[in-house]
Amino acid sequence: AGEAAIESQAGPELLRVERLSLTGRGGRRLVRGVSFTVRAGEVLGVYGLMGAGRTEMLECLMGLHAETGGSVWLDGKPLGRTDAAARIATGLSMVPESRQVSGIVQSLSVQANMTLSSLGKLSLGPWLAPAAEREAAAKMVADLRIKAHRLALEIGALSGGNQQKVVIARCLMSGPRVLLLDEPTRGVDVANKREIHAIIRRLAQAGMGIILVSSELDEVRAAAHRILVMSRGVVAAEFDASRATDADLAVA
């Protein structure tokens, strides 16, 4: 809180989403005809209350629901009905809402949690290259200011904020064009929250497209360029983050 909205340096369109939809069990429509774009260097904030369809929308973008309707383009190319692995390879990556449930693997080390999704890039033929894996993980520890005195340390020994940075590092190691962040600072202390916001700003300034889902008004205003407000599976409103008021965002 208290940070000014970041300046827009938006470049060419990276992601286009048209009429995205998802129907859940019992015929309930969880995502209903959602359309938007994300440009290079832009942080698109998505605000809404629990049950608004924000997480389901991100999961649809990642190919986690086979029954997803609508169309998604990345760099002008249609993604079609690909699964999550194919979408990661294409240039999408997602930090999930719950790091404990689907973000980290408690039994693995800091290094193993970071490189889990990038083992193909860190291998020579069929064999993992340990030196390359250590070097890539050490670079991420430095870049994201992860407080871990040993890469071999079990992930559970880190604070919640540093565990979250490890999850972000794993996503970044896959080389995404567009990064999806679902409540990235939930359960994180104030200092690490500021650092995660700084990471988001640096990534945007480097030309990455970012979708930031948050239920915190101050967070979307401070960290995003544009804000979509979701309610009951639809986009209820769109605002420039620098001009959005509490009353504007209350339409959720």
SULURCOR-V70176 format. One record per backbone hydrogen bond with DSSP energy under -0.5 kcal/mol. NH is the residue of the N-H (numbers start at 1). CO is the residue of the C=O. If there is no record, write none. Layout:
nh->(NH | NH)
co->(CO | CO)
This chain:
nh->(6 | 9 | 11 | 14 | 15 | 16 | 17 | 18 | 20 | 21 | 22 | 24 | 27 | 28 | 30 | 30 | 31 | 32 | 33 | 34 | 36 | 38 | 40 | 41 | 42 | 44 | 44 | 45 | 45 | 46 | 47 | 47 | 48 | 52 | 57 | 58 | 59 | 60 | 61 | 62 | 63 | 64 | 68 | 69 | 71 | 73 | 74 | 75 | 77 | 79 | 82 | 84 | 87 | 88 | 89 | 90 | 91 | 92 | 93 | 95 | 96 | 99 | 102 | 103 | 103 | 104 | 106 | 108 | 110 | 111 | 113 | 114 | 115 | 116 | 118 | 121 | 122 | 123 | 124 | 125 | 127 | 129 | 130 | 133 | 134 | 135 | 136 | 137 | 138 | 139 | 140 | 141 | 142 | 143 | 144 | 145 | 146 | 148 | 153 | 155 | 156 | 157 | 158 | 163 | 164 | 165 | 166 | 167 | 168 | 169 | 170 | 171 | 172 | 173 | 174 | 174 | 175 | 177 | 178 | 179 | 180 | 181 | 181 | 182 | 182 | 183 | 183 | 186 | 188 | 193 | 194 | 195 | 196 | 197 | 198 | 199 | 200 | 201 | 202 | 203 | 204 | 205 | 206 | 207 | 208 | 209 | 210 | 211 | 212 | 212 | 213 | 213 | 214 | 217 | 220 | 221 | 222 | 223 | 224 | 225 | 226 | 227 | 228 | 229 | 230 | 230 | 231 | 233 | 234 | 236 | 236 | 237 | 239 | 241 | 243 | 244 | 249 | 250 | 251 | 252)
co->(222 | 41 | 40 | 38 | 38 | 73 | 36 | 71 | 34 | 69 | 31 | 28 | 24 | 25 | 22 | 28 | 22 | 233 | 31 | 20 | 17 | 15 | 12 | 208 | 39 | 42 | 210 | 43 | 226 | 212 | 45 | 228 | 214 | 49 | 53 | 54 | 55 | 56 | 57 | 58 | 60 | 59 | 65 | 21 | 18 | 16 | 77 | 14 | 74 | 72 | 80 | 63 | 83 | 84 | 85 | 86 | 87 | 87 | 178 | 180 | 94 | 97 | 98 | 98 | 99 | 99 | 104 | 105 | 153 | 151 | 109 | 110 | 111 | 112 | 115 | 118 | 118 | 120 | 127 | 123 | 124 | 122 | 128 | 129 | 130 | 131 | 132 | 133 | 134 | 135 | 136 | 137 | 138 | 139 | 140 | 142 | 141 | 146 | 150 | 108 | 106 | 154 | 155 | 159 | 160 | 161 | 162 | 163 | 164 | 165 | 166 | 167 | 168 | 169 | 170 | 171 | 172 | 91 | 91 | 209 | 93 | 179 | 211 | 95 | 180 | 181 | 213 | 183 | 185 | 189 | 190 | 191 | 192 | 193 | 194 | 195 | 196 | 197 | 198 | 199 | 200 | 201 | 202 | 204 | 203 | 177 | 42 | 179 | 44 | 210 | 181 | 211 | 46 | 215 | 216 | 217 | 218 | 219 | 220 | 43 | 43 | 239 | 45 | 237 | 47 | 228 | 234 | 52 | 231 | 229 | 234 | 229 | 227 | 225 | 240 | 240 | 245 | 246 | 248 | 249)
